[in-house]
């Protein structure tokens, strides 16, 4: 799965989806961003393959929001490596913040693959 595939997957879930930032967003929303290199395979004295790691953040004001489970189900049904991060309550905004750490193919991968 590529980053573009991940974006398309997130768009199927329902809430608005933003990449990197969601300035002025109200209501529930998903924010995702790639933030580092993930696993790498080295061969012949060079990096041969690399994955990209990032986070998917879901912001909701609904306790026990079923969208959080829908995000997990969508990730499980796709070709994404992921694990849940912390679930936080942000007192200044009132949002419950779910975090999922993902790893996908290198950004240079063929988007049709």
DSSP file (Angstrom, degrees, kcal/mol; ACC not computed):
  #  RESIDUE AA STRUCTURE BP1 BP2  ACC     N-H-->O    O-->H-N    N-H-->O    O-->H-N    TCO  KAPPA ALPHA  PHI   PSI    X-CA   Y-CA   Z-CA
    1    1 A X              0   0    0      0, 0.0   104,-2.4     0, 0.0     2,-0.2   0.000 360.0 360.0 360.0 140.7    0.0    0.0    0.0
    2    2 A X     >  -     0   0    0    102,-0.2     4,-2.2   109,-0.1     5,-0.1  -0.527 360.0 -99.8-103.6 173.8    1.2    3.5   -0.8
    3    3 A X  H  > S+     0   0    0    102,-0.2     4,-2.4     1,-0.2     5,-0.2   0.885 124.6  52.8 -61.8 -38.6    0.5    6.8    0.9
    4    4 A X  H  > S+     0   0    0      1,-0.2     4,-2.3     2,-0.2    -1,-0.2   0.888 108.5  50.2 -65.1 -38.1   -2.1    7.6   -1.8
    5    5 A X  H  > S+     0   0    0      2,-0.2     4,-2.4     1,-0.2    -1,-0.2   0.897 109.4  51.8 -64.5 -39.5   -3.8    4.3   -1.2
    6    6 A X  H  X S+     0   0    0     -4,-2.2     4,-2.5     2,-0.2    -2,-0.2   0.927 108.8  50.2 -62.7 -45.0   -3.8    5.1    2.5
    7    7 A X  H  X S+     0   0    0     -4,-2.4     4,-2.1     1,-0.2    -2,-0.2   0.934 110.5  49.6 -58.0 -47.0   -5.4    8.5    1.9
    8    8 A X  H  X S+     0   0    0     -4,-2.3     4,-0.7     1,-0.2    -1,-0.2   0.893 110.2  51.7 -60.5 -40.0   -8.1    6.8   -0.3
    9    9 A X  H >< S+     0   0    0     -4,-2.4     3,-1.1     1,-0.2     4,-0.4   0.931 109.2  49.2 -61.6 -46.5   -8.8    4.3    2.4
   10   10 A X  H >X S+     0   0    0     -4,-2.5     3,-1.4     1,-0.3     4,-0.6   0.854 103.7  60.7 -63.4 -34.9   -9.3    7.0    5.0
   11   11 A X  H 3< S+     0   0    0     -4,-2.1    -1,-0.3     1,-0.3     3,-0.2   0.733  97.3  60.7 -65.4 -21.1  -11.6    8.9    2.8
   12   12 A X  T << S+     0   0    0     -3,-1.1    -1,-0.3    -4,-0.7    -2,-0.2   0.617  89.7  72.4 -79.7 -11.5  -14.0    5.9    2.8
   13   13 A X  T <4 S-     0   0    0     -3,-1.4    -1,-0.2    -4,-0.4    -2,-0.2   0.862 100.9-120.0 -78.6 -36.4  -14.5    6.0    6.5
   14   14 A X  S  < S+     0   0    0     -4,-0.6     3,-0.1     1,-0.5    -1,-0.1  -0.350  74.3  93.4 136.0 -60.6  -16.7    9.1    6.7
   15   15 A X  S    S-     0   0    0      1,-0.1    -1,-0.5    -5,-0.1    14,-0.2  -0.242  90.1 -78.5 -65.9 159.4  -15.3   12.0    8.8
   16   16 A X  E     -a   29   0A   0     12,-0.6    14,-3.1    -3,-0.1     2,-0.4  -0.271  48.1-144.6 -55.2 143.2  -13.3   14.7    7.0
   17   17 A X  E     -a   30   0A   0     12,-0.2     2,-0.3    -3,-0.1    14,-0.2  -0.952  17.8-176.2-118.0 131.3   -9.7   13.7    6.3
   18   18 A X  E     -a   31   0A   0     12,-2.5    14,-2.4    -2,-0.4     2,-0.5  -0.942  20.2-136.1-127.8 148.7   -6.8   16.1    6.4
   19   19 A X  E    S-a   32   0A   0     -2,-0.3     2,-1.8     2,-0.3    14,-0.2  -0.927  80.5 -22.6-106.7 122.6   -3.1   15.7    5.6
   20   20 A X  S    S+     0   0    0     12,-2.4     2,-0.3    -2,-0.5    13,-0.1  -0.320 129.8  18.8  75.7 -50.7   -0.6   17.2    8.1
   21   21 A X        -     0   0    0     -2,-1.8    -2,-0.3    11,-0.1    11,-0.1  -0.986  47.8-160.7-149.6 158.2   -3.0   19.8    9.6
   22   22 A X    >   -     0   0    0     -2,-0.3     3,-1.9    -4,-0.1     2,-0.1  -0.522  24.1-166.3-136.9  65.3   -6.6   20.7   10.0
   23   23 A X  T 3  S-     0   0    0      1,-0.3    -2,-0.1    -2,-0.1     0, 0.0  -0.325  73.3  -0.5 -60.7 126.5   -6.7   24.4   10.9
   24   24 A X  T 3  S+     0   0    0      1,-0.2    -1,-0.3    -2,-0.1     2,-0.1   0.569  88.8 159.6  74.1   9.6  -10.0   25.6   12.2
   25   25 A X    <   -     0   0    0     -3,-1.9     2,-0.3     1,-0.0    -1,-0.2  -0.425  18.4-170.0 -67.5 135.2  -11.7   22.1   11.8
   26   26 A X        +     0   0    0     -2,-0.1     2,-0.0     2,-0.1    -1,-0.0  -0.867  49.6  24.7-119.6 160.1  -14.8   21.6   13.9
   27   27 A X  S    S-     0   0    0     -2,-0.3     2,-0.1     2,-0.0    32,-0.1  -0.222 109.6 -30.7  78.3-176.3  -16.6   18.4   14.5
   28   28 A X  S    S+     0   0    0     30,-0.0   -12,-0.6    32,-0.0     2,-0.3  -0.478  72.1 163.6 -75.2 144.9  -15.0   14.9   14.3
   29   29 A X  E     -aB  16  59A   0     30,-1.8    30,-2.8   -14,-0.2     2,-0.4  -0.992  34.6-125.3-159.1 161.1  -12.1   14.5   11.8
   30   30 A X  E     -aB  17  58A   0    -14,-3.1   -12,-2.5    -2,-0.3     2,-0.4  -0.926  21.4-171.6-111.1 134.6   -9.2   12.4   10.8
   31   31 A X  E     +aB  18  57A   0     26,-3.1    26,-3.8    -2,-0.4     2,-0.3  -0.993   8.3 178.9-124.5 131.8   -5.7   13.8   10.4
   32   32 A X  E     +aB  19  56A   0    -14,-2.4   -12,-2.4    -2,-0.4     2,-0.3  -0.967   5.4 166.7-134.7 152.4   -2.8   11.7    8.9
   33   33 A X  E     - B   0  55A   0     22,-2.1    22,-2.3    -2,-0.3     2,-0.4  -0.952  32.7-128.2-161.2 140.2    0.8   12.4    8.2
   34   34 A X  E     + B   0  54A   0     -2,-0.3    20,-0.3    20,-0.3     3,-0.1  -0.737  33.0 168.0 -83.7 140.9    3.9   10.5    7.3
   35   35 A X  E     +     0   0A   0     18,-2.9     2,-0.3    -2,-0.4    19,-0.2   0.512  49.0   4.1-137.1  -6.8    6.7   11.4    9.7
   36   36 A X  E    S- B   0  53A   0     17,-2.0    17,-3.1     0, 0.0    -1,-0.3  -0.993  75.7 -80.3-166.9 169.1    9.7    9.1    9.4
   37   37 A X  E     - B   0  52A   0     -2,-0.3    15,-0.3    15,-0.2     3,-0.1  -0.571  42.4-165.9 -74.3 143.7   11.3    6.3    7.7
   38   38 A X  E     -     0   0A   0     13,-3.3    -1,-0.1     1,-0.4    14,-0.1   0.286  51.0 -14.0 -99.0-130.3   10.1    2.9    8.8
   39   39 A X  E     -     0   0A   0     13,-0.1    12,-2.5    11,-0.1    -1,-0.4  -0.350  64.6-163.2 -71.6 154.6   11.8   -0.4    8.0
   40   40 A X  E     - B   0  50A   0     10,-0.2     2,-0.5    -3,-0.1    10,-0.2  -0.990  13.8-148.3-140.9 149.8   14.5   -0.6    5.4
   41   41 A X  E     - B   0  49A   0      8,-2.7     7,-3.2    -2,-0.3     8,-1.7  -0.983  16.7-160.1-118.4 125.7   16.2   -3.4    3.5
   42   42 A X  E     + B   0  47A   0     -2,-0.5     2,-0.3     5,-0.3     5,-0.2  -0.880  17.8 161.2-109.5 137.4   19.8   -3.0    2.5
   43   43 A X  E >   + B   0  46A   0      3,-2.5     3,-1.0    -2,-0.4    -2,-0.0  -0.986  62.2  10.1-151.1 145.4   21.5   -4.9   -0.3
   44   44 A X  T 3  S-     0   0    0     -2,-0.3    -1,-0.1     1,-0.2     3,-0.1   0.887 129.8 -57.0  52.1  44.6   24.7   -4.3   -2.3
   45   45 A X  T 3  S+     0   0    0      1,-0.2     2,-0.3    -3,-0.0    -1,-0.2   0.779 121.3  81.5  61.0  31.6   25.8   -1.5    0.0
   46   46 A X  E <  S-B   43   0A   0     -3,-1.0    -3,-2.5    -5,-0.0     2,-0.6  -0.982  90.0 -88.7-154.3 164.2   22.7    0.6   -0.5
   47   47 A X  E     +B   42   0A   0     -2,-0.3    -5,-0.3    -5,-0.2     3,-0.1  -0.679  40.2 178.0 -76.2 122.1   19.1    0.9    0.7
   48   48 A X  E     +     0   0A   0     -7,-3.2     2,-0.3    -2,-0.6    -6,-0.2   0.845  64.5   9.8 -94.7 -41.3   17.1   -1.3   -1.6
   49   49 A X  E     -B   41   0A   0     -8,-1.7    -8,-2.7     2,-0.0     2,-0.3  -0.987  64.3-176.6-140.7 149.2   13.6   -0.9   -0.1
   50   50 A X  E     -B   40   0A   0     -2,-0.3    56,-1.0   -10,-0.2     2,-0.3  -0.996  12.0-149.6-145.4 147.2   12.1    1.4    2.5
   51   51 A X  E     - C   0 105A   0    -12,-2.5   -13,-3.3    -2,-0.3     2,-0.4  -0.786  17.4-129.7-111.2 162.8    8.8    1.9    4.2
   52   52 A X  E     -BC  37 104A   0     52,-2.7    52,-2.4    -2,-0.3     2,-0.3  -0.935  17.8-156.6-114.2 133.9    7.3    5.1    5.5
   53   53 A X  E     +BC  36 103A   0    -17,-3.1   -18,-2.9    -2,-0.4   -17,-2.0  -0.832  26.3 138.6-109.2 147.8    6.0    5.5    9.0
   54   54 A X  E     -BC  34 102A   0     48,-2.0    48,-2.3    -2,-0.3     2,-0.4  -0.906  40.2 -96.2-163.6-168.6    3.4    8.0   10.2
   55   55 A X  E     -BC  33 101A   0    -22,-2.3   -22,-2.1    -2,-0.3     2,-0.5  -0.956   9.5-154.8-130.2 147.8    0.3    8.5   12.3
   56   56 A X  E     -BC  32 100A   0     44,-2.9    44,-2.5    -2,-0.4     2,-0.5  -0.990  20.9-166.3-113.3 125.5   -3.4    8.6   11.8
   57   57 A X  E     -BC  31  99A   0    -26,-3.8   -26,-3.1    -2,-0.5     2,-0.5  -0.957   6.4-162.7-118.2 129.9   -5.1   10.7   14.4
   58   58 A X  E     -BC  30  98A   0     40,-2.5    40,-2.8    -2,-0.5     2,-0.5  -0.959   5.4-163.3-114.0 125.3   -8.9   10.6   15.0
   59   59 A X  E     +BC  29  97A   0    -30,-2.8   -30,-1.8    -2,-0.5     2,-0.3  -0.927  20.7 155.9-111.0 125.3  -10.4   13.5   16.9
   60   60 A X  E     - C   0  96A   0     36,-2.2    36,-4.0    -2,-0.5    -2,-0.0  -0.978  41.1-154.6-145.1 154.1  -13.9   13.1   18.3
   61   61 A X  S    S+     0   0    0     -2,-0.3     2,-0.6    34,-0.2    36,-0.1   0.229  72.8 100.1-109.1  10.0  -16.0   14.5   21.1
   62   62 A X  S >  S-     0   0    0     34,-0.1     3,-1.1     0, 0.0     2,-0.1  -0.866  74.2-130.5-100.7 118.8  -18.1   11.3   21.3
   63   63 A X  T 3  S+     0   0    0     -2,-0.6     3,-0.1     1,-0.3    -2,-0.1  -0.464  92.8   7.1 -66.7 137.4  -17.2    8.9   24.0
   64   64 A X  T 3  S-     0   0    0      1,-0.2    -1,-0.3    -2,-0.1     2,-0.1   0.869  90.2-165.9  56.8  41.3  -16.8    5.3   22.7
   65   65 A X    X>  -     0   0    0     -3,-1.1     3,-1.1     1,-0.2     4,-0.6  -0.377  18.9-144.8 -60.9 124.9  -17.1    6.6   19.2
   66   66 A X  H 3> S+     0   0    0      1,-0.2     4,-1.8     2,-0.2    -1,-0.2   0.674  93.0  74.9 -67.8 -16.0  -17.7    3.7   16.7
   67   67 A X  H 3> S+     0   0    0      1,-0.2     4,-2.4     2,-0.2    -1,-0.2   0.862  87.4  61.0 -63.7 -34.0  -15.6    5.5   14.1
   68   68 A X  H <> S+     0   0    0     -3,-1.1     4,-1.8     1,-0.2    -1,-0.2   0.920 106.5  45.4 -58.2 -43.3  -12.5    4.5   16.0
   69   69 A X  H  X S+     0   0    0     -4,-0.6     4,-2.8     2,-0.2    -1,-0.2   0.871 109.4  55.8 -67.0 -36.7  -13.4    0.9   15.5
   70   70 A X  H  X S+     0   0    0     -4,-1.8     4,-2.5     2,-0.2    -2,-0.2   0.884 105.9  51.5 -63.3 -38.1  -14.2    1.5   11.8
   71   71 A X  H  X S+     0   0    0     -4,-2.4     4,-2.3     2,-0.2    -1,-0.2   0.944 111.8  46.5 -61.9 -47.1  -10.7    3.0   11.4
   72   72 A X  H  X S+     0   0    0     -4,-1.8     4,-2.5     1,-0.2    -2,-0.2   0.914 112.6  49.7 -61.7 -43.8   -9.1   -0.2   12.9
   73   73 A X  H  X S+     0   0    0     -4,-2.8     4,-1.8     1,-0.2    -1,-0.2   0.902 110.7  50.1 -63.0 -41.1  -11.3   -2.5   10.8
   74   74 A X  H  X S+     0   0    0     -4,-2.5     4,-0.5     2,-0.2    -1,-0.2   0.906 111.8  47.6 -64.2 -41.7  -10.4   -0.6    7.6
   75   75 A X  H ><>S+     0   0    0     -4,-2.3     3,-0.8     1,-0.2     5,-0.7   0.900 111.7  50.7 -65.8 -40.2   -6.7   -0.8    8.5
   76   76 A X  H 3<5S+     0   0    0     -4,-2.5    -1,-0.2     1,-0.2    -2,-0.2   0.834 109.4  50.9 -65.9 -32.3   -7.0   -4.6    9.3
   77   77 A X  H 3<5S+     0   0    0     -4,-1.8    -1,-0.2    -5,-0.2    -2,-0.2   0.538 108.7  64.0 -82.9  -6.6   -8.8   -5.2    6.0
   78   78 A X  T <<5S-     0   0    0     -3,-0.8     2,-0.8    -4,-0.5    -3,-0.0  -0.436  98.6 -95.6-109.2-176.8   -6.1   -3.4    4.0
   79   79 A X  T   5S+     0   0    0     -2,-0.1     2,-0.4     2,-0.1    -3,-0.1  -0.408  80.0 122.1 -97.4  55.2   -2.4   -4.0    3.3
   80   80 A X      < -     0   0    0     -2,-0.8     2,-0.5    -5,-0.7    24,-0.2  -0.968  55.8-142.6-121.9 130.9   -1.2   -1.6    6.1
   81   81 A X  E     +D  103   0A   0     22,-1.7    22,-2.2    -2,-0.4     2,-0.3  -0.788  42.6 149.6 -84.4 134.0    1.0   -2.5    9.0
   82   82 A X  E     -D  102   0A   0     -2,-0.5     2,-0.3    20,-0.2    20,-0.2  -0.987  31.2-165.6-158.1 162.8   -0.2   -0.6   12.1
   83   83 A X  E     -D  101   0A   0     18,-2.0    18,-2.8    -2,-0.3     2,-0.2  -0.977  35.2 -99.8-150.8 151.7   -0.6   -0.5   15.8
   84   84 A X  E     -D  100   0A   0     -2,-0.3    16,-0.3    16,-0.2     2,-0.1  -0.462  34.1-162.5 -73.9 141.5   -2.7    1.6   18.2
   85   85 A X  E     -     0   0A   0     14,-3.8    14,-0.2     1,-0.3    -1,-0.1  -0.194  42.8 -46.4-100.2-160.9   -1.1    4.5   19.9
   86   86 A X  E     -     0   0A   0     12,-0.1    13,-0.9    -2,-0.1     2,-0.5  -0.280  43.1-139.2 -70.1 155.7   -2.3    6.3   23.0
   87   87 A X  E     -D   98   0A   0     11,-0.2     2,-0.3    -3,-0.1    11,-0.2  -0.984  32.0-177.4-112.7 120.5   -5.9    7.5   23.5
   88   88 A X  E     -D   97   0A   0      9,-2.5     9,-3.5    -2,-0.5     2,-0.6  -0.856  28.5-138.9-122.0 150.8   -5.9   11.0   25.0
   89   89 A X  E     -D   96   0A   0     -2,-0.3     2,-0.9     7,-0.2     7,-0.2  -0.957  19.3-149.6-105.9 120.4   -8.4   13.5   26.2
   90   90 A X  E >>> -D   95   0A   0      5,-3.1     4,-3.0    -2,-0.6     3,-0.8  -0.782   8.4-167.0 -93.2 104.8   -7.4   17.0   25.3
   91   91 A X  T 345S+     0   0    0     -2,-0.9    -1,-0.2     1,-0.2     5,-0.0   0.826  82.1  57.8 -64.1 -33.5   -8.8   19.2   28.0
   92   92 A X  T 345S+     0   0    0      1,-0.2    -1,-0.2     2,-0.1    -2,-0.0   0.809 123.5  22.3 -69.9 -27.9   -8.2   22.5   26.1
   93   93 A X  T <45S-     0   0    0     -3,-0.8    -2,-0.2     2,-0.2    -1,-0.2   0.616  97.2-126.5-110.7 -18.7  -10.4   21.4   23.1
   94   94 A X  T  <5 +     0   0    0     -4,-3.0     2,-0.2     1,-0.3    -3,-0.2   0.482  62.0 140.6  82.9   2.2  -12.6   18.7   24.6
   95   95 A X  E   < - D   0  90A   0     -5,-0.5    -5,-3.1    -6,-0.0     2,-0.5  -0.513  52.0-138.5 -79.7 145.7  -11.5   16.2   21.9
   96   96 A X  E     -CD  60  89A   0    -36,-4.0   -36,-2.2    -7,-0.2     2,-0.6  -0.924  26.6-152.6 -94.2 128.1  -10.8   12.5   22.5
   97   97 A X  E     -CD  59  88A   0     -9,-3.5    -9,-2.5    -2,-0.5     2,-0.4  -0.912  12.2-169.6-116.7 109.5   -7.7   11.8   20.4
   98   98 A X  E     -CD  58  87A   0    -40,-2.8   -40,-2.5    -2,-0.6     2,-0.4  -0.787   9.1-160.5 -94.2 139.6   -7.1    8.3   19.1
   99   99 A X  E     -C   57   0A   0    -13,-0.9   -14,-3.8    -2,-0.4     2,-0.4  -0.978  10.9-176.1-125.7 137.2   -3.7    7.6   17.5
  100  100 A X  E     -CD  56  84A   0    -44,-2.5   -44,-2.9    -2,-0.4     2,-0.5  -0.999  16.4-146.5-129.0 128.2   -2.7    4.8   15.1
  101  101 A X  E     -CD  55  83A   0    -18,-2.8   -18,-2.0    -2,-0.4     2,-0.3  -0.840  24.6-173.4 -95.8 127.8    0.9    4.4   13.9
  102  102 A X  E     -CD  54  82A   0    -48,-2.3   -48,-2.0    -2,-0.5     2,-0.4  -0.785  18.6-159.9-120.4 162.3    1.1    3.0   10.4
  103  103 A X  E     +CD  53  81A   0    -22,-2.2   -22,-1.7    -2,-0.3     2,-0.2  -0.969  19.8 167.5-142.1 126.6    3.8    1.8    8.0
  104  104 A X  E     -C   52   0A   0    -52,-2.4   -52,-2.7    -2,-0.4  -102,-0.2  -0.784  41.4 -68.3-130.8 172.9    3.4    1.7    4.2
  105  105 A X  E    S-C   51   0A   0   -104,-2.4  -102,-0.2    -2,-0.2   -54,-0.2  -0.116  70.9 -71.8 -58.3 160.1    5.5    1.2    1.1
  106  106 A X    >   -     0   0    0    -56,-1.0     3,-2.2     1,-0.1    -1,-0.1  -0.166  41.8-118.0 -51.4 143.8    8.0    3.8    0.1
  107  107 A X  T 3  S+     0   0    0      1,-0.3    -1,-0.1    -3,-0.1  -103,-0.1   0.714 114.2  63.0 -60.1 -20.9    6.5    7.0   -1.3
  108  108 A X  T 3  S+     0   0    0      2,-0.1    -1,-0.3  -106,-0.0     3,-0.1   0.474  79.0 119.6 -83.3  -1.6    8.3    6.2   -4.6
  109  109 A X  S <  S-     0   0    0     -3,-2.2     2,-0.4     1,-0.1  -107,-0.0  -0.239  81.5 -91.2 -63.4 153.1    6.3    3.0   -5.0
  110  110 A X    >   -     0   0    0      1,-0.2     3,-1.9     2,-0.1    -1,-0.1  -0.520  31.1-146.6 -64.9 118.5    4.1    2.6   -8.1
  111  111 A X  T 3  S+     0   0    0     -2,-0.4    -1,-0.2     1,-0.3  -109,-0.1   0.665  97.2  57.0 -66.2 -13.5    0.7    4.0   -7.1
  112  112 A X  T 3         0   0    0      1,-0.2    -1,-0.3     0, 0.0    -2,-0.1   0.484 360.0 360.0 -91.4  -3.8   -1.0    1.4   -9.4
  113  113 A X    <         0   0    0     -3,-1.9    -1,-0.2     0, 0.0    -2,-0.1   0.489 360.0 360.0 -77.6 360.0    0.7   -1.5   -7.6
